[in-house]
């Protein structure tokens, strides 16, 4: 068995994630491409880091599975939380 943690013990380095401008392209009934802008907060949710994220999804056995994950991050230009409201 793996190590178990309670909900109080688990902390994300990005406690708040905002996704905007999601686009989905279906290539078939079993293959889809998703892309969006993602804003990942710092530990205190005061600043966000922007990333362009994408997923390639395949339907296997009637369930969608992630085939590929790609993220391009902009660490040089933090975004103040109040500008994302």
N, C-alpha and C positions, 0 to 999 in steps of 0.2 A: 504494500500500500504506500501511496505517496504521503507526503506531509500535509496535514489538514490545518486550515486557518479559520478563525471565526471572522465574521464580517467586520468586526471592530479592528482586527489586526491587518486587514488588507487595505492599503491606501494606494490610490492611483497617482502617478506623477502628473496626470492631466485629469483632475476631478470633473472638469466640465468640457464637453465636446459639442461644438455647434457645426452642423452640416448644412450647406446652402448650395443652390444651383445644381441640384442632382439631375443628371441626364442618364437615361437608360436606352440602350440600343439592343434590340433582340435580333440576332442573326438567324435564329431558328427557334423552334419550340423547346430546344435543349441547350441553347447557348446565348448568353447575354453579356454585354459590356456596360459597366456603370462607371460614371466619373462625377466628382463633386469637389467643391471647395470645403475644406475642413479647418476649423479654428480650434486649437488645443490650448486650454488654459494652463497657466503655471499653477503651482501648488496652492496658491492663495486666490486664484481666479481674478487676479488684478490685470494680467496681461495675457495675450493670446499669441500663439505662433500659427501662421497660415500654412496650409499644405494643400496640394492638389492630389487627391486620392483617386485611385481607380481599382476596380475589381473585375476579373473575368470569372464568370459563373457558368457552371455546367449542371444540368439537371441529370442526376444519376439515381435510378430507382425511385423516381417521383419526387426527389428532394433536391433543392438547389445547394450546390457545394461550391466553395471558393476554390478556383483553380490557380489564380494569380493575384497577388496584392502588390500595388505600386504606389509609393508616396514620394512626392517631391516637396521638401520642406524649405521654408525661408526663415532661417534662424536669425538673420541679420536685421530684420525689421519687425520688432515686437509691436503688437497692436493693443492699445489700451482697451480694457473691457468695456468702458462706456461708449466707445465708438462702434461697438457691435450691436447695440440695442436697436 
